[in-house]
Amino acid sequence: MAGRVHPRQLAFSLPHAESLSRDNFLEGPANAAGLALVDSWPEWPNRIMWLAGPEGSGKSHLAAIWAEVSGARSTTANALSAPTVPGALATSALVVEDLKAGDFDERALFHLMNLAREDGAFVLFTGREAPAAVEVELRDLRSRLRTIPVISLAPPDDQLFRGLIVKFCADRQLAVDEAVVSYLATRLERSSAAARHAVELLDSEALRLGRPVTRALAAELLRDVSTSP
């Protein structure tokens, strides 16, 4: 009798909500200054502030926490246009995320900064670089950007990195043991983005293969990733 052929299980890409609440923020030395800024509002040193840090360093999570307590609206830098600026500042608090060179309307941003100053509104920018490093053509805008106080976020330390791996697994309702966490923590690039991506791959592979998330599966996956062209 021929061996039974088991159907290959399909992995469906389903949305997984990542909690961006204050209670789910993992604090460590790398992001302590950013959390202190959020918690000190409205006693900021300047009404316009900037969170700078690498991808996955917690900028969006901190911005979401501040938006919740301040009633701020949120937008991306490349979505700003001059006609939308007054509406964006309607609550006198605004988050502008992912500001990077060549990806926003300079005149709209200049208008935003002027109007925020006139109205006494609070603005929190986020970007991978500090504002002084963002190349712009408008000289007046360049000067304004250089005056924004910057809070820098660093890559996570070991304890925070392990906590992030556990959090991303919990966000996807994945049950993992310490062996999996330790294996990933010692082999992944030390960044939140790398941890998130690895957990996503593990979740997808575990579902496709019908296997639990184990150290062996993590080792197979990372080996395959490292040897792929």
C-alpha positions as CSV (number, residue, x, y, z in Angstrom):
1,M,0.0,0.0,0.0
2,A,1.4,3.3,-1.1
3,G,2.3,5.8,1.7
4,R,-0.3,8.3,2.4
5,V,0.5,11.8,1.1
6,H,-0.3,14.5,3.6
7,P,-1.5,17.8,2.1
8,R,0.8,20.7,2.5
9,Q,-0.7,23.2,5.0
10,L,-1.1,26.7,3.6
11,A,0.0,29.7,5.6
12,F,-2.3,32.6,5.4
13,S,-1.0,36.1,6.0
14,L,-3.4,37.5,8.7
15,P,-3.1,40.9,10.3
16,H,-1.5,40.8,13.8
17,A,-2.2,43.9,15.9
18,E,0.9,45.2,17.7
19,S,-0.1,46.8,21.0
20,L,1.1,50.4,21.1
21,S,-0.2,51.3,24.6
22,R,1.8,52.6,27.5
23,D,1.4,49.4,29.4
24,N,3.0,47.4,26.6
25,F,6.0,49.7,26.1
26,L,9.3,47.9,27.1
27,E,11.6,50.4,28.7
28,G,15.3,50.2,28.8
29,P,18.4,52.4,28.7
30,A,18.1,52.7,24.9
31,N,14.7,54.4,25.0
32,A,14.5,55.8,28.5
33,A,15.1,59.4,27.3
34,G,12.3,59.1,24.8
35,L,9.9,57.7,27.4
36,A,10.9,60.5,29.8
37,L,10.0,63.1,27.1
38,V,6.6,61.6,26.6
39,D,5.9,61.4,30.3
40,S,7.0,65.0,30.9
41,W,4.5,66.5,28.5
42,P,3.3,69.2,28.6
43,E,6.4,70.4,30.4
44,W,8.6,70.1,27.3
45,P,11.7,72.2,26.8
46,N,10.2,73.2,23.4
47,R,6.8,72.8,21.9
48,I,8.3,71.2,18.9
49,M,10.4,68.1,19.6
50,W,12.1,65.3,17.6
51,L,12.6,61.6,18.3
52,A,15.5,60.2,16.3
53,G,16.5,56.6,16.0
54,P,17.0,53.6,13.8
55,E,14.1,51.6,12.3
56,G,12.2,49.7,15.0
57,S,13.8,51.6,17.9
58,G,10.4,52.5,19.4
59,K,9.7,55.9,17.8
60,S,6.2,55.1,16.6
61,H,5.3,53.4,19.9
62,L,6.4,56.5,21.9
63,A,4.5,58.8,19.4
64,A,1.4,56.7,19.9
65,I,1.6,56.9,23.7
66,W,2.0,60.7,23.5
67,A,-0.8,61.0,21.0
68,E,-3.1,59.2,23.4
69,V,-2.3,61.4,26.4
70,S,-2.2,64.7,24.4
71,G,-5.0,64.2,22.0
72,A,-2.6,64.6,19.1
73,R,-3.5,63.8,15.6
74,S,-1.0,61.7,13.6
75,T,0.2,62.0,10.0
76,T,3.2,61.0,8.0
77,A,5.6,63.6,6.7
78,N,5.0,62.7,3.0
79,A,1.2,63.2,3.5
80,L,1.5,66.8,4.5
81,S,0.3,69.5,2.1
82,A,-0.2,73.2,2.7
83,P,-4.1,72.9,2.6
84,T,-4.1,70.1,5.2
85,V,-1.9,71.9,7.7
86,P,-4.6,73.8,9.6
87,G,-6.7,70.7,10.0
88,A,-3.7,68.7,11.2
89,L,-3.1,71.2,14.0
90,A,-6.8,71.4,15.0
91,T,-6.2,69.7,18.4
92,S,-3.1,71.8,19.0
93,A,-1.0,68.6,19.1
94,L,0.4,66.7,16.1
95,V,2.6,63.7,15.5
96,V,4.5,63.8,12.2
97,E,6.2,60.5,11.5
98,D,9.1,59.3,9.3
99,L,10.5,62.6,8.2
100,K,13.3,62.0,5.8
101,A,15.0,64.0,3.0
102,G,13.3,64.2,-0.3
103,D,10.1,62.6,0.9
104,F,8.0,65.6,2.0
105,D,6.7,69.0,0.8
106,E,9.1,71.5,2.2
107,R,6.7,74.5,2.0
108,A,4.0,72.5,3.7
109,L,6.4,71.6,6.6
110,F,7.6,75.3,6.9
111,H,3.9,76.4,7.0
112,L,3.3,73.8,9.7
113,M,6.1,74.9,11.9
114,N,5.1,78.6,11.5
115,L,1.5,77.9,12.3
116,A,2.4,75.7,15.3
117,R,4.5,78.4,16.7
118,E,1.8,81.0,16.2
119,D,-0.9,78.9,17.7
120,G,1.2,77.5,20.6
121,A,0.7,73.9,19.3
122,F,2.8,70.9,20.2
123,V,4.4,68.9,17.4
124,L,6.4,65.6,17.8
125,F,8.5,64.6,14.8
126,T,10.0,61.2,14.3
127,G,12.8,60.3,11.9
128,R,15.8,58.0,11.6
129,E,18.1,61.0,11.4
130,A,18.4,64.1,13.5
131,P,16.8,67.2,11.9
132,A,20.1,68.8,11.2
133,A,21.0,65.9,9.0
134,V,17.9,66.2,6.8
135,E,18.8,67.9,3.6
136,V,16.3,70.6,2.5
137,E,16.4,73.3,-0.2
138,L,14.5,76.0,1.7
139,R,17.0,77.9,3.8
140,D,14.5,79.2,6.3
141,L,13.2,75.7,6.8
142,R,16.7,74.4,7.3
143,S,17.3,76.9,10.0
144,R,14.0,76.0,11.8
145,L,14.9,72.3,11.7
146,R,18.2,72.9,13.3
147,T,16.6,74.5,16.3
148,I,14.4,71.5,17.2
149,P,15.6,69.7,20.3
150,V,16.4,66.0,19.6
151,I,15.9,63.0,21.8
152,S,17.9,60.1,20.4
153,L,16.9,56.4,20.7
154,A,19.6,53.7,20.6
155,P,19.5,50.1,19.6
156,P,18.2,47.8,22.4
157,D,20.5,46.3,25.0
158,D,20.4,42.5,25.6
159,Q,17.7,42.6,28.2
160,L,15.4,44.9,26.2
161,F,16.1,42.9,23.0
162,R,15.0,39.7,24.7
163,G,11.9,41.4,25.9
164,L,11.1,42.6,22.4
165,I,11.3,39.1,21.1
166,V,8.9,37.9,23.8
167,K,6.6,40.8,23.1
168,F,6.5,40.2,19.3
169,C,5.7,36.5,20.0
170,A,2.9,37.5,22.4
171,D,1.5,40.0,19.8
172,R,1.1,37.0,17.5
173,Q,0.0,34.6,20.2
174,L,3.1,32.4,19.8
175,A,4.1,30.3,22.7
176,V,7.9,30.1,22.9
177,D,10.3,29.0,25.6
178,E,13.5,30.5,26.8
179,A,15.6,28.3,24.5
180,V,14.0,30.0,21.4
181,V,14.4,33.5,22.9
182,S,18.0,32.9,23.8
183,Y,18.8,31.4,20.3
184,L,17.3,34.4,18.5
185,A,18.8,37.0,20.8
186,T,22.3,35.7,20.2
187,R,22.1,35.4,16.5
188,L,19.9,38.2,15.2
189,E,21.0,41.8,14.4
190,R,20.5,43.8,17.6
191,S,17.5,45.8,16.4
192,S,13.8,45.7,17.0
193,A,13.1,45.5,13.2
194,A,15.2,42.3,13.0
195,A,13.5,40.7,16.0
196,R,10.0,41.5,14.5
197,H,10.9,40.1,11.1
198,A,12.3,36.9,12.6
199,V,9.2,36.3,14.7
200,E,7.0,36.9,11.6
201,L,9.0,34.3,9.7
202,L,8.8,31.8,12.5
203,D,5.1,32.3,12.8
204,S,4.6,31.8,9.1
205,E,6.8,28.7,8.9
206,A,5.3,27.1,12.0
207,L,1.8,27.5,10.5
208,R,2.9,26.3,7.0
209,L,4.6,23.2,8.4
210,G,2.2,22.5,11.2
211,R,5.0,22.6,13.8
212,P,5.4,24.4,17.1
213,V,7.9,27.2,17.4
214,T,11.0,25.5,18.7
215,R,14.7,26.2,18.8
216,A,15.2,23.6,16.1
217,L,12.7,25.4,13.8
218,A,14.4,28.7,14.6
219,A,17.8,27.2,13.7
220,E,16.5,25.8,10.4
221,L,14.9,29.1,9.5
222,L,17.9,31.2,10.2
223,R,20.2,28.8,8.4
224,D,17.9,28.9,5.3
225,V,17.8,32.7,5.5
226,S,21.6,33.0,5.8
227,T,22.2,30.7,2.9
228,S,19.6,32.1,0.5
229,P,20.9,34.1,-2.4
